Amino acid sequence: MSKKLFTNDNVYTPGSSRFLSILSWSVSAVLLLFLCLAHIFVMLCFSLNWYVSAIVAPIALLVSLIVGSWLARREGLIGWQGITPSLIALTVVGASLFLASKFFDMSWDGLWYH
């Protein structure tokens, strides 16, 4: 007699461990993919001797949000649950940009690389 680890009832209800696991991994994947894609796009611009456009970061964010939504839906999250990881990641990025805009290092050694 074998026991099923996950049954079909209440697997994807908010608050269940399976739901939280999928949500956490999807949000982490979106944030990591955003950083990786932004870095790859910038390095591609450098290697092709192009100027780095201001559109690089928004494109990397958009692609990572789409992939995060696809990943969540592939794992079985549907409806609002399917876009929840992308919304959480977008909130984290927005909060980070807001906090970063409030701080600027004006010390004598903070501007040497700008």
N, CA, C and O of each residue as an XYZ file, in Angstrom:
456
protein
N       0.844     -1.163      0.000
C       0.000      0.000      0.000
C       0.902      1.242      0.000
O       1.693      1.449      0.920
N       0.769      2.048     -1.029
C       1.581      3.250     -1.110
C       0.721      4.476     -0.803
O      -0.464      4.529     -1.133
N       1.342      5.435     -0.176
C       0.660      6.677      0.162
C       1.001      7.729     -0.874
O       2.150      7.835     -1.304
N       0.015      8.502     -1.273
C       0.279      9.610     -2.174
C       0.815     10.789     -1.368
O       0.319     11.101     -0.285
N       1.823     11.425     -1.911
C       2.345     12.606     -1.223
C       1.379     13.773     -1.332
O       1.162     14.504     -0.365
N       0.807     13.942     -2.502
C      -0.134     15.038     -2.723
C      -1.409     14.472     -3.314
O      -1.369     13.731     -4.296
N      -2.520     14.811     -2.730
C      -3.795     14.428     -3.306
C      -4.336     15.620     -4.075
O      -3.853     16.740     -3.906
N      -5.307     15.395     -4.896
C      -5.836     16.473     -5.730
C      -6.658     17.484     -4.955
O      -6.821     18.615     -5.415
N      -7.180     17.118     -3.802
C      -7.988     18.078     -3.064
C      -7.109     18.979     -2.202
O      -6.262     18.509     -1.442
N      -7.328     20.260     -2.338
C      -6.668     21.298     -1.537
C      -5.159     21.392     -1.739
O      -4.453     21.908     -0.873
N      -4.655     20.901     -2.869
C      -3.224     21.027     -3.133
C      -2.867     22.471     -3.452
O      -1.836     22.972     -3.001
N      -3.703     23.135     -4.216
C      -3.382     24.481     -4.667
C      -4.191     25.555     -3.954
O      -4.326     26.666     -4.466
N      -4.721     25.249     -2.805
C      -5.416     26.290     -2.055
C      -4.390     27.203     -1.407
O      -3.372     26.729     -0.902
N      -4.642     28.504     -1.416
C      -3.705     29.424     -0.776
C      -3.476     29.036      0.681
O      -4.424     28.783      1.426
N      -2.234     28.993      1.066
C      -1.865     28.620      2.418
C      -1.340     27.204      2.518
O      -0.691     26.856      3.504
N      -1.608     26.374      1.509
C      -1.075     25.012      1.547
C       0.426     25.045      1.267
O       0.925     25.974      0.632
N       1.126     24.047      1.737
C       2.580     24.039      1.570
C       2.971     23.918      0.103
O       3.970     24.502     -0.316
N       2.211     23.180     -0.675
C       2.514     23.045     -2.115
C       2.336     24.380     -2.824
O       3.172     24.767     -3.640
N       1.255     25.083     -2.518
C       1.017     26.395     -3.119
C       2.129     27.369     -2.754
O       2.648     28.072     -3.621
N       2.497     27.417     -1.479
C       3.551     28.335     -1.035
C       4.898     27.986     -1.657
O       5.692     28.875     -1.963
N       5.154     26.703     -1.844
C       6.397     26.271     -2.468
C       6.461     26.723     -3.926
O       7.475     27.263     -4.368
N       5.389     26.505     -4.660
C       5.343     26.930     -6.064
C       5.437     28.446     -6.164
O       6.147     28.976     -7.019
N       4.725     29.135     -5.296
C       4.751     30.593     -5.298
C       6.151     31.125     -5.010
O       6.622     32.031     -5.697
N       6.812     30.575     -4.013
C       8.158     31.044     -3.640
C       9.163     30.786     -4.744
O       9.956     31.666     -5.080
N       9.139     29.595     -5.310
C      10.091     29.276     -6.372
C       9.830     30.093     -7.626
O      10.770     30.490     -8.314
N       8.578     30.346     -7.926
C       8.262     31.144     -9.110
C       8.703     32.590     -8.939
O       9.244     33.183     -9.872
N       8.481     33.167     -7.763
C       8.922     34.540     -7.504
C      10.447     34.626     -7.569
O      10.999     35.557     -8.155
N      11.115     33.653     -6.968
C      12.582     33.624     -7.010
C      13.083     33.498     -8.434
O      14.061     34.146     -8.807
N      12.422     32.671     -9.237
C      12.826     32.501    -10.630
C      12.650     33.793    -11.416
O      13.502     34.138    -12.235
N      11.559     34.511    -11.178
C      11.328     35.775    -11.877
C      12.417     36.789    -11.531
O      12.970     37.433    -12.422
N      12.723     36.932    -10.248
C      13.728     37.914     -9.835
C      15.119     37.552    -10.341
O      15.864     38.420    -10.794
N      15.466     36.276    -10.264
C      16.783     35.856    -10.749
C      16.879     35.990    -12.265
O      17.903     36.426    -12.790
N      15.818     35.619    -12.961
C      15.833     35.740    -14.420
C      15.927     37.199    -14.849
O      16.584     37.511    -15.843
N      15.275     38.094    -14.109
C      15.376     39.523    -14.415
C      16.821     40.003    -14.327
O      17.304     40.694    -15.224
N      17.503     39.641    -13.261
C      18.905     40.047    -13.105
C      19.785     39.431    -14.192
O      20.636     40.109    -14.769
N      19.578     38.156    -14.466
C      20.399     37.474    -15.478
C      20.166     38.046    -16.869
O      21.122     38.294    -17.604
N      18.902     38.260    -17.240
C      18.614     38.805    -18.565
C      19.143     40.225    -18.727
O      19.672     40.578    -19.781
N      19.001     41.036    -17.687
C      19.535     42.397    -17.762
C      21.049     42.356    -17.968
O      21.591     43.118    -18.769
N      21.722     41.474    -17.251
C      23.169     41.353    -17.391
C      23.544     40.844    -18.790
O      24.474     41.359    -19.411
N      22.828     39.849    -19.274
C      23.113     39.301    -20.608
C      22.882     40.349    -21.684
O      23.692     40.484    -22.601
N      21.777     41.099    -21.582
C      21.493     42.126    -22.585
C      22.546     43.227    -22.586
O      22.951     43.699    -23.647
N      22.988     43.634    -21.405
C      24.023     44.670    -21.325
C      25.335     44.149    -21.894
O      26.010     44.860    -22.639
N      25.705     42.923    -21.556
C      26.941     42.347    -22.098
C      26.853     42.164    -23.611
O      27.853     42.315    -24.312
N      25.672     41.841    -24.113
C      25.486     41.720    -25.558
C      25.673     43.075    -26.238
O      26.301     43.164    -27.294
N      25.129     44.123    -25.633
C      25.326     45.467    -26.184
C      26.801     45.849    -26.189
O      27.295     46.409    -27.167
N      27.504     45.549    -25.101
C      28.932     45.854    -25.039
C      29.714     45.076    -26.089
O      30.582     45.635    -26.760
N      29.412     43.802    -26.232
C      30.184     42.980    -27.166
C      29.902     43.337    -28.623
O      30.755     43.122    -29.483
N      28.718     43.879    -28.914
C      28.400     44.315    -30.269
C      28.751     45.778    -30.501
O      28.479     46.329    -31.568
N      29.353     46.400    -29.498
C      29.780     47.796    -29.561
C      28.598     48.744    -29.783
O      28.713     49.740    -30.496
N      27.456     48.415    -29.157
C      26.277     49.264    -29.187
C      26.190     50.030    -27.881
O      26.802     49.655    -26.882
N      25.426     51.102    -27.903
C      25.135     51.800    -26.666
C      24.098     50.986    -25.881
O      23.215     50.356    -26.464
N      24.221     51.013    -24.574
C      23.246     50.318    -23.741
C      22.015     51.212    -23.641
O      22.073     52.317    -23.103
N      20.922     50.721    -24.161
C      19.693     51.489    -24.209
C      18.964     51.428    -22.863
O      19.148     50.499    -22.077
N      18.145     52.429    -22.627
C      17.342     52.456    -21.400
C      16.218     51.425    -21.453
O      15.553     51.188    -20.444
N      16.000     50.820    -22.592
C      14.928     49.834    -22.741
C      15.368     48.433    -22.315
O      14.540     47.525    -22.253
N      16.647     48.243    -22.023
C      17.175     46.923    -21.659
C      16.506     46.394    -20.388
O      16.045     45.253    -20.372
N      16.445     47.181    -19.350
C      15.863     46.724    -18.083
C      14.367     46.438    -18.202
O      13.917     45.405    -17.705
N      13.578     47.305    -18.837
C      12.158     46.967    -18.976
C      11.906     45.703    -19.807
O      10.991     44.935    -19.507
N      12.710     45.488    -20.844
C      12.551     44.260    -21.643
C      12.893     43.040    -20.798
O      12.179     42.038    -20.834
N      13.981     43.121    -20.040
C      14.362     41.998    -19.178
C      13.278     41.730    -18.132
O      12.985     40.573    -17.829
N      12.687     42.778    -17.585
C      11.621     42.613    -16.596
C      10.377     41.995    -17.232
O       9.768     41.094    -16.657
N      10.004     42.471    -18.401
C       8.823     41.946    -19.080
C       8.982     40.468    -19.427
O       8.066     39.674    -19.210
N      10.138     40.102    -19.963
C      10.383     38.701    -20.302
C      10.365     37.833    -19.046
O       9.789     36.745    -19.058
N      10.983     38.297    -17.975
C      11.002     37.498    -16.748
C       9.609     37.369    -16.130
O       9.292     36.327    -15.556
N       8.777     38.397    -16.235
C       7.405     38.306    -15.723
C       6.578     37.308    -16.529
O       5.781     36.559    -15.965
N       6.767     37.300    -17.841
C       6.052     36.342    -18.688
C       6.493     34.921    -18.383
O       5.662     34.019    -18.282
N       7.792     34.716    -18.235
C       8.298     33.380    -17.913
C       7.817     32.937    -16.530
O       7.488     31.766    -16.342
N       7.772     33.844    -15.574
C       7.279     33.510    -14.238
C       5.818     33.103    -14.252
O       5.425     32.166    -13.557
N       5.014     33.799    -15.040
C       3.604     33.440    -15.165
C       3.465     32.076    -15.839
O       2.645     31.259    -15.422
N       4.252     31.831    -16.864
C       4.232     30.527    -17.543
C       4.659     29.419    -16.587
O       4.053     28.347    -16.574
N       5.688     29.662    -15.795
C       6.172     28.661    -14.849
C       5.098     28.313    -13.818
O       4.893     27.141    -13.501
N       4.423     29.322    -13.302
C       3.371     29.072    -12.314
C       2.208     28.298    -12.937
O       1.656     27.396    -12.306
N       1.837     28.640    -14.155
C       0.743     27.934    -14.819
C       1.143     26.501    -15.168
O       0.310     25.595    -15.124
N       2.392     26.297    -15.508
C       2.874     24.952    -15.804
C       2.816     24.068    -14.569
O       2.611     22.859    -14.669
N       2.997     24.679    -13.405
C       2.940     23.933    -12.153
C       1.513     23.724    -11.651
O       1.300     23.074    -10.627
N       0.535     24.276    -12.375
C      -0.856     24.011    -12.034
C      -1.615     25.169    -11.422
O      -2.794     25.018    -11.104
N      -0.990     26.306    -11.248
C      -1.704     27.460    -10.705
C      -2.495     28.109    -11.831
O      -1.949     28.382    -12.900
N      -3.763     28.352    -11.597
C      -4.616     28.906    -12.641
C      -5.276     30.180    -12.137
O      -5.322     30.442    -10.935
N      -5.781     30.961    -13.070
C      -6.457     32.211    -12.716
C      -5.504     33.197    -12.069
O      -4.379     33.403    -12.527
N      -5.987     33.804    -10.986
C      -5.161     34.788    -10.278
C      -3.923     34.156     -9.660
O      -2.894     34.815     -9.513
N      -4.018     32.886     -9.300
C      -2.853     32.209     -8.733
C      -1.722     32.117     -9.749
O      -0.550     32.110     -9.370
N      -2.055     32.046    -11.025
C      -1.036     31.939    -12.065
C      -0.224     33.207    -12.266
O       0.940     33.142    -12.662
N      -0.829     34.367    -11.994
C      -0.084     35.621    -12.162
C       0.401     36.197    -10.832
O       1.081     37.223    -10.808
N       0.057     35.546     -9.741
C       0.497     36.023     -8.425
C       2.020     36.107     -8.300
O       2.513     37.104     -7.772
N       2.796     35.108     -8.762
C       4.262     35.247     -8.663
C       4.788     36.464     -9.411
O       5.686     37.152     -8.926
N       4.236     36.730    -10.586
C       4.683     37.892    -11.351
C       4.305     39.190    -10.648
O       5.079     40.147    -10.657
N       3.136     39.232    -10.046
C       2.722     40.437     -9.318
C       3.588     40.677     -8.084
O       3.939     41.817     -7.779
N       3.929     39.611     -7.380
C       4.796     39.753     -6.207
C       6.183     40.226     -6.634
O       6.760     41.111     -6.003
N       6.718     39.639     -7.700
C       8.044     40.045     -8.185
C       8.018     41.496     -8.656
O       8.965     42.243     -8.409
N       6.953     41.898     -9.327
C       6.827     43.283     -9.779
C       6.761     44.236     -8.589
O       7.311     45.336     -8.638
N       6.095     43.818     -7.531
C       6.028     44.620     -6.308
C       7.408     44.748     -5.660
O       7.778     45.827     -5.198
N       8.165     43.660     -5.625
C       9.516     43.693     -5.057
C      10.413     44.625     -5.862
O      11.149     45.428     -5.289
N      10.354     44.521     -7.192
C      11.174     45.400     -8.040
C      10.753     46.857     -7.871
O      11.604     47.740     -7.771
N       9.451     47.111     -7.839
C       8.962     48.482     -7.648
C       9.380     49.063     -6.309
O       9.801     50.218     -6.239
N       9.269     48.278     -5.244
C       9.687     48.747     -3.919
C      11.190     48.993     -3.885
O      11.655     49.946     -3.259
N      11.938     48.141     -4.554
C      13.400     48.325     -4.607
C      13.769     49.599     -5.345
O      14.647     50.342     -4.909
N      13.103     49.851     -6.459
C      13.375     51.081     -7.214
C      12.982     52.315     -6.402
O      13.687     53.323     -6.424
N      11.868     52.238     -5.692
C      11.442     53.362     -4.864
C      12.466     53.644     -3.768
O      12.857     54.794     -3.566
N      12.900     52.603     -3.061
C      13.885     52.798     -1.992
C      15.230     53.274     -2.547
O      15.889     54.118     -1.941
N      15.634     52.735     -3.697
C      16.908     53.152     -4.292
C      16.870     54.609     -4.731
O      17.896     55.289     -4.726
N      15.685     55.094     -5.113
C      15.596     56.497     -5.541
C      15.707     57.472     -4.371
O      15.931     58.665     -4.575
N      15.554     56.975     -3.167
C      15.611     57.840     -1.985
C      17.014     57.983     -1.401
O      17.238     58.812     -0.519
N      17.954     57.183     -1.887
C      19.306     57.211     -1.349
C      20.305     57.479     -2.459
O      20.218     56.906     -3.545
N      21.250     58.352     -2.175
C      22.325     58.635     -3.116
C      23.579     58.940     -2.313
O      23.555     59.775     -1.408
N      24.651     58.278     -2.636
C      25.887     58.424     -1.880
C      26.664     59.636     -2.389
O      27.251     59.591     -3.470
N      26.668     60.701     -1.622
C      27.370     61.924     -2.005
C      28.709     62.070     -1.293
O      29.314     63.142     -1.336
N      29.181     61.012     -0.640
C      30.459     61.108      0.061
C      31.605     61.209     -0.944
O      31.428     60.961     -2.136
N      32.770     61.574     -0.442
C      33.913     61.802     -1.327
C      34.341     60.533     -2.048
O      34.875     60.621     -3.153
N      34.126     59.344     -1.461
C      34.530     58.117     -2.141
C      33.349     57.394     -2.792
O      33.542     56.352     -3.417
N      32.134     57.924     -2.657
C      30.977     57.266     -3.225
C      30.740     57.589     -4.689
O      29.955     56.911     -5.354
N      31.408     58.615     -5.201
C      31.169     59.045     -6.580
C      32.350     58.779     -7.509
O      32.323     59.210     -8.661
N      33.357     58.101     -7.056
C      34.562     57.927     -7.863
C      34.304     57.092     -9.113
O      35.022     57.239    -10.102
N      33.304     56.224     -9.093
C      33.077     55.343    -10.231
C      31.986     55.859    -11.167
O      31.657     55.175    -12.136
N      31.412     57.039    -10.920
C      30.347     57.564    -11.788
C      30.906     58.553    -12.766
O      30.165     59.104    -13.580
